[in-house]
Amino acid sequence: MKKLISIIMILTLIMTVISCGGGNKDTNQTSQNNNSQTSSDNQSKQTDNQKEFFDMKYVYKGIRVDKAKFDEELKKARENNEYAKRNFDFLNRKFANDDERKKYSIEFISNVNYDPFSETFSSWDRYNEDLTDYYADEYLYVDQNLALKKAREELLKLNKKDANVYLALFLSHFACDSLYYFEEEKKYLTEWKKSGGTNISMMISKYDDDDAYSSKMKLVDYIIEANDSLRAEKLAADAYNNGFARYITKNTGYIDLFNENNYSLSSIELEGTAHIASVNIVPEIVNTNIINKYLKTYVENRLSNDKLYFDDAEYFRNYYGIDFMEYYDGWNGLSFLEFKKNTFLIESRVNMHYYNPEFMNDHIYASFEEIKTYNFRLGDIDKVESAEINSISTNDLKDYTKGSKFISFGKFDEEKYLEYIDETMGWRIYFPSFFLCDINNDGKEELMLSGDYDYGGGRGGTVNFTLLLKENLEVDFDSEIGQLINNKDFQDLNCIQKIYTEDGKNKMFLLDTSYNKALDIFIDNNEIKNADYFDYVTYSYQPKLEWKGSILDGVPEGALKTDASFDMSKAENASDKAIVSDRTLRMADRLISDAYFAKKAALDKQGQEELLEQRRAEIKTIQEAKGDIKAIEAEMLKILNIQ
């Protein structure tokens, strides 16, 4: 009988180990009971490459601020913010049957795609000592992520799936984080197409413009047809070339910017009147001593001492407090691109950056070569022959004008005239140049004015004028030809004008460089023959991979993650859940686990048993903390011998 009981106990113990995930958990897996820890101690340690990806965007962060204040902020938001309420309500919705499951899940996904919860974080917010409300916002993002995940899982339960279901499954990822789950999204869109899907109306946002439908159809087709080996820089270049870049990039969100499986509220901030672009991230409350040890232990690509910006040489502050302004030109537009479980920071049409602690010194992932194609029939306007003009000095103006209030007793009142130009055109010039040119091609030269003004406000630029005047020196807004030439859309900041000659005729070219819009004017014998309005240049972009490391599945391989050492999807007790929720504790857990295995490998059998008993006692203390982050952290600091 005793023998039978012993066999049953052994079988029970084996089943316990199997049910907990088997090997590689060892004593670091605090969610297991002591028996399973003891048994798994003899099995091999799980490597990072063997781990199934556990996405932290679906996990609420551990609370390191005042709990009562945080709870009040979160409660208030969930009650008063329409987006937060919508997401939280769906998380708690029950379904009576498949019809309800399909109807409400598709409706929710579509609504989030139309109008997602979105919060921004600016550089000014960094000066706030208390960021509790932003930590609450991060919880609201997790609410939305979890609600989208729930809607996706509910749709996957359906026995019958039509095109709308597959499109909603795609959007459940896309609305959450663009193309982060690219393979799954491609699979859903492929099934959508097989199901005869043509209607993408649920992808069209109320904020979209008239071109949105065609551009988003291009995006859908692109994803379906994309090669499995598609890389991030090719995706970005194709997005620019095909007009759907704005639909796959973000300027704010709950983003894993450092590609370590740790999410924070991140925003692109356009600062000052010049709108200089910078990146802002809500700082986490962490234990920098633990993170310093983690980075110094695992980061091979460390910064040299001359690159350390702080006297205490903390790797944490050096990397996570990174000064992004040092790494890109803030005049270039910035955006985030999420693709294949990685995040890239893009300088619009210039560079792609990839950030991770393992790659401190090497963050330029790719660059883009800009290729210009001129849509003007004569090509580059700068290379076209200029028309002949006859300059007029201000002293001689009286000989070419009639009835001008700006000339008194034969003398030109320049100050009065410049004030008039300022009032009429909205910009003041200081050195006007008057000239004659037969712009009408009628054998008679017209009186014209050119001038410029260097504007220092905002992003700055130059105002250029080339104006057709009346005989009294006023700007000609009376005639049809005058209205055409003096169009304020092309007589403005960052606009240029050129009078050129073609086939013996004088013509005028107006260009707004800010918007790449051109107006080509030809007037013959005082009659407007054409006024063509078009995009001056078509730009295309050729990507170039700059990354020197290895590439796996189209993205950099070997990024350092801040995952705990155990299977985080199986965290059950309060302390394991707390470890999963907190970046510091996850880092400490891995440090402790790796140190344990390294020490164990150097011991004999008796030493291993003694070490195991010590580890059991440490685990017991952590479990008894019942999820108290500070208590768990204190115990981990003792284990790591960190002050």
C-alpha positions as CSV (number, residue, x, y, z in Angstrom):
1,M,0.0,0.0,0.0
2,K,2.8,2.4,0.9
3,K,4.5,1.6,-2.4
4,L,1.3,2.4,-4.3
5,I,1.0,5.7,-2.5
6,S,4.6,6.6,-3.4
7,I,4.0,5.8,-7.1
8,I,0.8,8.0,-7.1
9,M,2.8,10.9,-5.4
10,I,5.5,10.6,-8.0
11,L,3.0,10.6,-10.9
12,T,1.2,13.6,-9.3
13,L,4.5,15.5,-9.1
14,I,5.3,14.8,-12.7
15,M,1.9,16.0,-13.8
16,T,2.3,19.1,-11.8
17,V,5.6,19.9,-13.6
18,I,4.1,19.2,-17.0
19,S,1.0,21.4,-16.3
20,C,3.2,24.3,-15.3
21,G,5.1,24.3,-18.6
22,G,7.9,21.9,-18.0
23,G,11.5,22.8,-18.2
24,N,13.3,26.1,-18.0
25,K,11.2,27.6,-15.3
26,D,13.4,26.4,-12.5
27,T,13.3,28.1,-9.1
28,N,12.8,31.5,-10.6
29,Q,9.2,30.8,-11.5
30,T,7.6,32.0,-8.4
31,S,4.1,31.2,-9.6
32,Q,4.8,27.5,-9.3
33,N,4.5,25.6,-6.0
34,N,7.7,24.4,-4.3
35,N,7.4,20.9,-5.7
36,S,7.3,22.0,-9.3
37,Q,10.2,24.3,-8.7
38,T,12.2,21.5,-7.2
39,S,11.5,19.1,-10.1
40,S,12.1,21.6,-12.8
41,D,15.4,22.5,-11.3
42,N,17.0,19.5,-13.0
43,Q,15.8,20.6,-16.4
44,S,17.5,23.0,-18.9
45,K,17.0,26.7,-18.6
46,Q,14.8,28.4,-21.2
47,T,16.6,30.7,-23.6
48,D,15.2,34.0,-24.9
49,N,14.9,32.5,-28.4
50,Q,12.7,29.8,-27.1
51,K,10.3,32.1,-25.4
52,E,6.9,32.7,-26.9
53,F,6.4,36.4,-27.4
54,F,4.3,37.8,-24.6
55,D,3.1,41.3,-25.5
56,M,3.3,43.8,-22.6
57,K,0.9,46.2,-24.3
58,Y,-1.9,44.0,-22.8
59,V,-0.6,44.3,-19.2
60,Y,-1.4,47.1,-16.7
61,K,1.8,48.6,-15.3
62,G,2.6,48.3,-11.6
63,I,1.6,51.4,-9.7
64,R,4.5,53.2,-8.1
65,V,2.7,56.5,-7.4
66,D,0.2,57.3,-4.7
67,K,-2.3,54.4,-5.0
68,A,-5.4,56.4,-3.8
69,K,-4.7,59.3,-6.1
70,F,-4.1,57.0,-9.0
71,D,-7.3,55.1,-8.4
72,E,-9.2,58.3,-8.3
73,E,-7.7,59.6,-11.5
74,L,-8.4,56.3,-13.3
75,K,-12.0,56.1,-11.9
76,K,-12.7,59.7,-13.0
77,A,-11.3,59.0,-16.5
78,R,-13.3,55.8,-17.0
79,E,-16.5,57.6,-16.0
80,N,-16.0,61.0,-17.8
81,N,-13.9,60.3,-20.8
82,E,-16.1,59.0,-23.6
83,Y,-13.3,56.9,-25.2
84,A,-12.3,55.4,-21.8
85,K,-15.9,54.6,-21.0
86,R,-16.5,53.0,-24.4
87,N,-13.4,50.8,-24.1
88,F,-14.1,49.8,-20.4
89,D,-17.7,49.1,-21.2
90,F,-16.8,46.7,-24.0
91,L,-14.3,45.0,-21.8
92,N,-17.2,44.1,-19.4
93,R,-19.8,43.4,-22.1
94,K,-21.4,39.9,-22.1
95,F,-22.7,38.3,-25.3
96,A,-25.9,36.1,-25.4
97,N,-25.1,34.5,-28.7
98,D,-23.0,34.6,-31.9
99,D,-25.1,37.2,-33.5
100,E,-24.4,39.6,-30.6
101,R,-20.8,38.5,-30.5
102,K,-20.3,39.4,-34.2
103,K,-22.4,42.6,-34.2
104,Y,-20.9,44.3,-31.1
105,S,-17.3,43.2,-31.7
106,I,-17.3,44.5,-35.3
107,E,-19.0,47.7,-34.2
108,F,-16.5,48.2,-31.4
109,I,-13.4,47.6,-33.6
110,S,-14.8,49.9,-36.3
111,N,-15.5,52.7,-33.8
112,V,-12.0,52.5,-32.3
113,N,-10.6,52.6,-35.9
114,Y,-12.7,55.7,-36.6
115,D,-11.8,57.4,-33.3
116,P,-9.3,55.8,-31.0
117,F,-8.5,57.0,-27.5
118,S,-5.3,59.0,-27.9
119,E,-3.3,61.1,-25.4
120,T,-0.2,63.2,-26.0
121,F,2.7,64.0,-23.8
122,S,4.7,67.2,-24.3
123,S,8.0,68.5,-23.1
124,W,6.2,71.0,-20.8
125,D,4.6,68.0,-19.0
126,R,8.0,66.8,-18.0
127,Y,8.2,69.7,-15.6
128,N,5.3,68.3,-13.6
129,E,6.5,66.6,-10.5
130,D,3.4,64.4,-10.4
131,L,2.6,62.4,-13.6
132,T,-0.1,60.4,-12.0
133,D,-2.7,61.4,-14.6
134,Y,-0.4,60.2,-17.4
135,Y,0.1,56.9,-15.7
136,A,-3.7,56.6,-15.6
137,D,-3.7,57.4,-19.4
138,E,-1.4,54.5,-19.9
139,Y,-4.0,52.3,-18.2
140,L,-6.6,53.7,-20.6
141,Y,-4.5,52.6,-23.5
142,V,-4.2,49.1,-22.0
143,D,-8.0,49.1,-21.6
144,Q,-8.3,49.9,-25.3
145,N,-5.7,47.3,-26.3
146,L,-7.4,44.6,-24.1
147,A,-10.9,45.5,-25.5
148,L,-9.6,45.2,-29.1
149,K,-8.0,41.9,-28.2
150,K,-11.3,40.7,-26.6
151,A,-13.2,41.7,-29.8
152,R,-10.7,39.8,-31.9
153,E,-10.9,36.7,-29.7
154,E,-14.7,36.9,-29.8
155,L,-14.7,37.0,-33.6
156,L,-12.3,34.1,-33.8
157,K,-14.9,32.0,-31.9
158,L,-17.4,32.3,-34.7
159,N,-17.9,29.2,-36.8
160,K,-18.9,31.2,-39.9
161,K,-16.7,34.1,-40.8
162,D,-17.5,36.5,-43.7
163,A,-15.5,39.3,-45.3
164,N,-16.6,41.8,-42.6
165,V,-15.3,39.5,-39.9
166,Y,-11.9,39.1,-41.5
167,L,-11.6,42.9,-42.1
168,A,-12.5,43.5,-38.5
169,L,-9.9,41.0,-37.4
170,F,-7.3,42.9,-39.4
171,L,-8.5,46.2,-37.9
172,S,-8.4,44.8,-34.4
173,H,-4.6,44.8,-34.8
174,F,-4.2,47.8,-37.1
175,A,-6.3,50.1,-35.0
176,C,-4.2,49.2,-32.0
177,D,-0.7,49.4,-33.3
178,S,-0.6,49.7,-37.1
179,L,1.5,46.8,-38.6
180,Y,3.0,45.4,-35.4
181,Y,1.4,42.0,-36.1
182,F,2.1,42.1,-39.8
183,E,1.9,38.4,-40.4
184,E,-1.5,38.0,-38.7
185,E,-2.8,41.1,-40.4
186,K,-1.8,39.8,-43.8
187,K,-3.5,36.5,-43.1
188,Y,-6.8,38.2,-42.2
189,L,-6.7,40.4,-45.2
190,T,-5.9,37.4,-47.5
191,E,-9.0,35.6,-46.1
192,W,-11.0,38.9,-46.5
193,K,-10.1,38.9,-50.2
194,K,-10.9,35.2,-50.6
195,S,-14.3,35.9,-49.1
196,G,-15.0,38.5,-51.8
197,G,-14.5,41.5,-49.6
198,T,-14.4,44.8,-51.4
199,N,-16.0,47.2,-48.9
200,I,-13.4,48.8,-46.6
201,S,-15.8,51.5,-45.2
202,M,-15.1,50.5,-41.6
203,M,-11.4,51.6,-42.3
204,I,-12.5,55.1,-43.3
205,S,-12.2,57.5,-40.5
206,K,-14.3,60.6,-40.1
207,Y,-11.1,62.5,-40.2
208,D,-10.0,61.1,-43.6
209,D,-9.9,63.3,-46.7
210,D,-11.3,62.5,-50.2
211,D,-8.2,60.4,-51.2
212,A,-8.5,58.1,-48.2
213,Y,-10.4,55.4,-49.8
214,S,-8.1,54.9,-52.7
215,S,-5.0,55.2,-50.5
216,K,-6.2,52.7,-48.0
217,M,-7.2,50.3,-50.7
218,K,-3.6,50.5,-51.9
219,L,-2.5,49.8,-48.4
220,V,-4.8,46.7,-48.2
221,D,-3.6,45.4,-51.5
222,Y,0.0,46.0,-50.6
223,I,-0.2,44.0,-47.4
224,I,-1.9,41.1,-49.2
225,E,0.8,41.0,-51.9
226,A,3.8,41.7,-49.7
227,N,6.6,39.1,-49.5
228,D,7.2,37.5,-46.1
229,S,10.7,38.9,-46.3
230,L,9.5,42.5,-46.4
231,R,11.8,44.8,-44.4
232,A,10.9,48.0,-42.6
233,E,12.8,50.3,-44.9
234,K,11.1,48.9,-48.0
235,L,7.7,49.2,-46.4
236,A,8.4,52.9,-45.5
237,A,9.7,53.7,-49.0
238,D,6.7,52.0,-50.6
239,A,4.4,53.8,-48.3
240,Y,5.8,57.2,-49.4
241,N,5.8,56.2,-53.1
242,N,2.2,55.0,-53.0
243,G,0.6,57.6,-50.7
244,F,-0.3,55.6,-47.6
245,A,2.5,56.5,-45.2
246,R,0.2,58.7,-43.1
247,Y,-2.0,55.7,-42.4
248,I,0.7,53.4,-41.0
249,T,2.7,55.9,-39.0
250,K,1.8,57.6,-35.7
251,N,2.7,60.8,-33.8
252,T,1.5,59.6,-30.4
253,G,0.5,56.4,-28.7
254,Y,1.3,53.7,-26.2
255,I,4.5,52.6,-27.8
256,D,7.5,50.3,-27.2
257,L,10.0,52.8,-28.5
258,F,13.1,51.0,-27.2
259,N,12.0,47.6,-28.6
260,E,12.4,45.9,-25.2
261,N,8.7,44.9,-24.7
262,N,8.0,47.8,-22.4
263,Y,5.4,50.4,-23.4
264,S,5.1,54.1,-22.5
265,L,3.1,57.0,-23.6
266,S,5.2,58.6,-26.4
267,S,4.5,61.7,-28.5
268,I,6.1,63.7,-31.3
269,E,6.2,67.3,-30.1
270,L,6.3,70.2,-32.5
271,E,7.9,72.8,-30.4
272,G,8.0,76.6,-30.9
273,T,6.7,78.6,-33.8
274,A,9.2,76.8,-36.0
275,H,7.6,73.5,-35.1
276,I,10.9,71.7,-34.4
277,A,10.2,68.1,-33.9
278,S,11.2,66.1,-30.8
279,V,10.3,62.9,-29.0
280,N,8.8,62.9,-25.5
281,I,8.2,59.8,-23.4
282,V,6.4,59.6,-20.0
283,P,9.3,58.7,-17.6
284,E,8.7,55.6,-15.5
285,I,9.4,55.4,-11.8
286,V,12.0,52.8,-11.6
287,N,15.0,51.6,-9.5
288,T,17.9,52.9,-11.5
289,N,20.4,50.7,-9.5
290,I,18.7,47.6,-10.7
291,I,18.4,48.8,-14.3
292,N,22.1,49.9,-14.3
293,K,23.1,46.4,-13.3
294,Y,20.8,44.9,-15.9
295,L,22.3,47.0,-18.7
296,K,25.9,46.5,-17.6
297,T,25.3,42.8,-17.4
298,Y,23.6,42.2,-20.7
299,V,24.4,45.1,-23.0
300,E,27.4,44.4,-25.1
301,N,27.3,47.5,-27.3
302,R,28.0,49.9,-24.5
303,L,28.7,53.6,-24.8
304,S,32.3,54.5,-24.3
305,N,33.2,56.7,-21.3
306,D,33.5,59.8,-23.4
307,K,29.9,59.3,-24.5
308,L,28.5,59.2,-21.0
309,Y,26.7,62.4,-20.2
310,F,26.2,62.1,-16.5
311,D,28.9,62.3,-13.8
312,D,27.5,59.2,-12.1
313,A,27.8,57.4,-15.4
314,E,24.5,55.6,-15.0
315,Y,23.7,53.5,-18.0
316,F,20.0,53.9,-17.3
317,R,20.0,57.7,-17.4
318,N,22.4,57.7,-20.3
319,Y,20.2,55.5,-22.5
320,Y,16.6,56.0,-21.4
321,G,17.2,59.7,-20.8
322,I,18.6,59.9,-24.4
323,D,18.7,63.3,-26.0
324,F,16.9,62.6,-29.2
325,M,17.8,66.1,-30.5
326,E,21.4,64.9,-30.9
327,Y,20.4,62.1,-33.3
328,Y,18.2,63.7,-35.9
329,D,17.4,67.0,-37.6
330,G,14.4,68.4,-35.8
331,W,13.4,70.2,-39.0
332,N,12.5,66.8,-40.5
333,G,9.1,65.5,-39.7
334,L,9.1,62.6,-37.2
335,S,6.8,59.7,-36.8
336,F,6.6,56.2,-35.2
337,L,6.3,53.1,-37.4
338,E,5.3,49.8,-35.7
339,F,6.1,46.8,-37.8
340,K,6.7,43.1,-37.1
341,K,6.8,43.5,-33.3
342,N,9.4,46.4,-33.6
343,T,9.1,50.1,-33.5
344,F,11.1,52.6,-35.7
345,L,11.4,56.3,-35.4
346,I,11.3,57.9,-38.8
347,E,12.7,61.2,-39.9
348,S,10.3,61.8,-42.8
349,R,11.9,60.6,-46.1
350,V,15.4,60.9,-44.6
351,N,16.3,58.2,-42.0
352,M,14.9,55.4,-39.9
353,H,16.1,54.9,-36.4
354,Y,16.0,51.8,-34.3
355,Y,16.4,52.1,-30.5
356,N,17.3,49.3,-28.1
357,P,19.7,49.2,-25.1
358,E,21.7,46.4,-26.9
359,F,22.3,48.8,-29.8
360,M,23.3,52.0,-28.0
361,N,25.9,53.0,-30.6
362,D,24.1,51.9,-33.7
363,H,20.6,53.3,-34.1
364,I,20.4,54.3,-37.8
365,Y,18.5,51.5,-39.4
366,A,18.0,52.9,-42.9
367,S,18.2,56.0,-45.1
368,F,16.2,57.1,-48.1
369,E,17.5,58.5,-51.4
370,E,15.1,61.1,-52.8
371,I,14.6,60.9,-56.6
372,K,13.0,63.9,-58.3
373,T,10.8,63.7,-61.4
374,Y,9.8,67.1,-62.8
375,N,6.2,67.4,-64.1
376,F,7.0,70.7,-65.8
377,R,7.4,70.2,-69.5
378,L,10.7,72.0,-69.5
379,G,12.0,70.2,-66.4
380,D,13.8,72.2,-63.7
381,I,12.6,75.8,-63.9
382,D,16.0,77.0,-62.6
383,K,17.6,75.8,-65.8
384,V,15.1,77.4,-68.1
385,E,16.2,80.6,-70.0
386,S,14.9,83.8,-68.3
387,A,13.1,86.5,-70.3
388,E,14.6,89.8,-71.1
389,I,13.6,92.7,-68.8
390,N,14.4,96.4,-68.6
391,S,15.2,97.7,-65.2
392,I,13.9,101.1,-64.0
393,S,15.5,103.1,-61.3
394,T,13.2,104.7,-58.7
395,N,14.4,108.1,-60.0
396,D,13.0,107.3,-63.4
397,L,9.7,105.9,-62.3
398,K,8.0,109.2,-63.0
399,D,8.6,108.6,-66.7
400,Y,6.7,105.3,-66.7
401,T,3.8,106.1,-64.4
402,K,0.6,108.1,-64.6
403,G,-1.5,109.4,-61.7
404,S,0.5,107.8,-59.0
405,K,0.0,108.9,-55.4
406,F,3.4,107.6,-54.6
407,I,5.2,110.1,-56.8
408,S,5.1,113.7,-55.7
409,F,6.9,116.5,-57.6
410,G,8.7,113.8,-59.6
411,K,10.0,112.1,-56.5
412,F,9.1,108.5,-55.5
413,D,7.9,108.1,-51.9
414,E,9.5,104.7,-51.2
415,E,8.4,104.5,-47.5
416,K,4.8,105.2,-48.4
417,Y,4.9,102.7,-51.2
418,L,6.4,99.9,-49.1
419,E,3.7,100.4,-46.5
420,Y,1.1,100.0,-49.3
421,I,2.7,96.8,-50.4
422,D,2.7,95.5,-46.9
423,E,-1.0,96.3,-46.5
424,T,-1.9,94.9,-49.9
425,M,0.2,91.8,-50.0
426,G,0.6,91.0,-46.3
427,W,4.4,91.3,-46.4
428,R,6.8,94.2,-46.3
429,I,9.7,94.4,-48.7
430,Y,12.6,96.8,-48.3
431,F,14.3,97.0,-51.7
432,P,11.8,96.9,-54.5
433,S,13.0,96.5,-58.1
434,F,10.9,97.9,-60.9
435,F,11.2,96.7,-64.4
436,L,9.5,96.5,-67.8
437,C,8.6,93.2,-69.5
438,D,6.2,92.3,-72.3
439,I,4.5,89.6,-70.2
440,N,1.3,89.9,-72.4
441,N,3.2,89.3,-75.6
442,D,1.3,92.2,-77.3
443,G,4.4,94.2,-78.3
444,K,4.0,96.5,-75.3
445,E,6.1,96.3,-72.1
446,E,4.2,96.1,-68.8
447,L,5.3,97.8,-65.6
448,M,6.3,95.1,-63.0
449,L,7.9,94.9,-59.5
450,S,10.1,92.3,-57.9
451,G,11.3,92.1,-54.3
452,D,11.9,89.8,-51.4
453,Y,11.9,89.7,-47.6
454,D,13.7,87.3,-45.3
455,Y,11.2,86.2,-42.7
456,G,12.7,85.0,-39.4
457,G,9.6,83.9,-37.5
458,G,8.4,80.3,-37.3
459,R,10.6,78.1,-39.5
460,G,11.6,81.2,-41.4
461,G,11.9,81.5,-45.2
462,T,11.9,84.1,-47.9
463,V,8.9,86.0,-49.3
464,N,9.3,86.7,-53.0
465,F,7.1,89.0,-55.1
466,T,7.0,89.4,-58.9
467,L,4.0,91.6,-59.4
468,L,2.1,93.1,-62.4
469,L,1.4,96.8,-61.7
470,K,-1.0,99.4,-63.0
471,E,0.2,102.7,-64.4
472,N,-0.3,104.3,-61.0
473,L,2.1,101.7,-59.4
474,E,-0.7,99.9,-57.6
475,V,-0.8,96.1,-57.7
476,D,-3.1,95.1,-60.5
477,F,-6.0,93.2,-59.1
478,D,-8.5,94.7,-61.5
479,S,-7.7,92.9,-64.7
480,E,-8.0,89.1,-65.2
481,I,-4.4,88.9,-66.1
482,G,-3.4,90.9,-63.0
483,Q,-5.4,88.6,-60.8
484,L,-3.8,85.6,-62.3
485,I,-0.2,86.8,-62.0
486,N,-0.6,88.5,-58.6
487,N,-2.3,85.4,-57.0
488,K,-1.5,85.6,-53.3
489,D,-1.1,81.8,-53.1
490,F,2.0,82.2,-55.2
491,Q,3.2,85.7,-54.1
492,D,4.0,84.7,-50.5
493,L,6.4,83.0,-48.1
494,N,8.5,80.2,-49.7
495,C,7.1,81.1,-53.2
496,I,9.2,81.9,-56.2
497,Q,8.3,83.4,-59.6
498,K,10.2,83.3,-62.9
499,I,9.5,85.0,-66.2
500,Y,11.0,82.8,-68.9
501,T,11.0,82.6,-72.6
502,E,9.9,79.7,-74.9
503,D,9.7,79.8,-78.7
504,G,10.1,83.5,-78.6
505,K,7.3,84.1,-76.2
506,N,7.5,85.4,-72.6
507,K,5.8,83.2,-70.0
508,M,5.5,83.2,-66.2
509,F,6.1,80.3,-63.8
510,L,4.8,80.6,-60.2
511,L,5.8,78.0,-57.6
512,D,4.8,77.4,-54.0
513,T,7.7,75.4,-52.7
514,S,6.0,74.5,-49.4
515,Y,3.2,72.7,-51.1
516,N,5.0,71.7,-54.4
517,K,2.3,73.5,-56.4
518,A,3.0,75.3,-59.6
519,L,1.1,77.6,-61.9
520,D,2.4,78.0,-65.5
521,I,1.0,81.1,-67.3
522,F,1.0,81.9,-71.0
523,I,-0.6,85.1,-72.2
524,D,-0.5,85.8,-76.0
525,N,-1.6,89.1,-77.5
526,N,-3.2,90.1,-74.2
527,E,-5.2,86.9,-74.0
528,I,-4.7,84.1,-71.4
529,K,-3.9,81.0,-73.4
530,N,-3.3,78.7,-70.5
531,A,-2.8,78.7,-66.8
532,D,-1.8,75.1,-65.9
533,Y,-1.9,74.2,-62.2
534,F,0.0,71.1,-61.2
535,D,2.4,69.4,-58.8
536,Y,5.8,70.7,-59.8
537,V,7.9,67.6,-58.8
538,T,7.0,64.0,-58.1
539,Y,9.2,62.5,-55.4
540,S,10.1,58.9,-55.1
541,Y,12.3,57.2,-52.5
542,Q,14.8,54.5,-52.7
543,P,15.6,52.8,-49.4
544,K,19.1,51.9,-48.2
545,L,19.7,49.5,-45.3
546,E,22.3,51.1,-43.0
547,W,22.0,48.5,-40.2
548,K,25.2,46.5,-39.8
549,G,23.8,43.8,-37.6
550,S,21.8,40.7,-38.5
551,I,18.2,40.9,-39.8
552,L,15.6,38.4,-38.9
553,D,12.1,38.4,-40.5
554,G,12.8,41.9,-41.8
555,V,13.8,43.5,-38.6
556,P,17.0,43.8,-36.4
557,E,17.8,40.6,-34.6
558,G,19.2,40.4,-31.0
559,A,17.3,43.3,-29.3
560,L,17.5,43.1,-25.5
561,K,14.1,42.6,-23.9
562,T,13.1,43.4,-20.4
563,D,11.1,40.3,-19.9
564,A,11.1,38.3,-16.7
565,S,12.9,35.0,-16.7
566,F,9.7,32.9,-16.4
567,D,6.8,32.3,-18.7
568,M,4.9,35.6,-18.1
569,S,1.7,34.3,-19.6
570,K,1.4,31.8,-16.7
571,A,1.8,34.3,-13.9
572,E,-0.9,33.4,-11.4
573,N,-0.2,34.7,-7.9
574,A,-0.1,38.3,-6.9
575,S,3.7,38.6,-6.7
576,D,4.3,37.0,-10.1
577,K,1.7,39.4,-11.6
578,A,3.4,42.3,-9.9
579,I,6.8,41.2,-11.4
580,V,5.3,41.0,-14.9
581,S,3.7,44.5,-14.5
582,D,6.9,46.3,-13.6
583,R,10.0,46.8,-15.7
584,T,12.4,47.0,-12.7
585,L,11.1,43.8,-11.2
586,R,11.2,42.0,-14.5
587,M,14.9,43.0,-14.9
588,A,15.7,42.0,-11.4
589,D,14.0,38.6,-11.8
590,R,16.1,37.8,-14.8
591,L,19.3,38.9,-13.1
592,I,18.5,36.7,-10.1
593,S,17.6,33.7,-12.3
594,D,20.6,33.9,-14.5
595,A,22.9,34.4,-11.4
596,Y,21.3,31.3,-9.8
597,F,21.9,29.1,-12.8
598,A,25.4,30.3,-13.3
599,K,26.2,29.7,-9.6
600,K,24.5,26.3,-9.7
601,A,26.6,25.1,-12.6
602,A,29.8,25.6,-10.6
603,L,28.7,23.6,-7.6
604,D,28.7,20.0,-6.6
605,K,25.5,18.1,-5.8
606,Q,25.5,19.1,-2.1
607,G,26.2,22.7,-3.0
608,Q,23.3,22.7,-5.5
609,E,20.9,21.4,-2.9
610,E,22.0,24.1,-0.4
611,L,21.6,26.7,-3.1
612,L,18.2,25.4,-4.0
613,E,17.0,25.6,-0.3
614,Q,18.3,29.2,-0.2
615,R,16.4,30.0,-3.5
616,R,13.2,28.4,-2.1
617,A,13.4,30.7,0.9
618,E,13.8,33.8,-1.3
619,I,10.8,32.7,-3.4
620,K,8.8,32.2,-0.3
621,T,9.6,35.7,0.9
622,I,8.6,37.2,-2.5
623,Q,5.4,35.2,-2.6
624,E,4.5,36.4,0.9
625,A,4.8,40.0,-0.3
626,K,1.4,39.3,-2.1
627,G,2.2,41.7,-5.0
628,D,3.6,44.6,-3.0
629,I,6.0,46.1,-5.5
630,K,8.2,47.9,-2.9
631,A,8.4,44.8,-0.7
632,I,9.3,42.6,-3.7
633,E,11.9,45.1,-4.9
634,A,13.5,45.3,-1.4
635,E,13.8,41.5,-1.3
636,M,15.3,41.5,-4.8
637,L,17.8,44.2,-3.9
638,K,19.0,42.0,-1.0
639,I,19.3,38.9,-3.2
640,L,21.3,41.0,-5.8
641,N,23.3,42.6,-3.1
642,I,22.5,46.0,-4.4
643,Q,22.3,48.9,-1.9
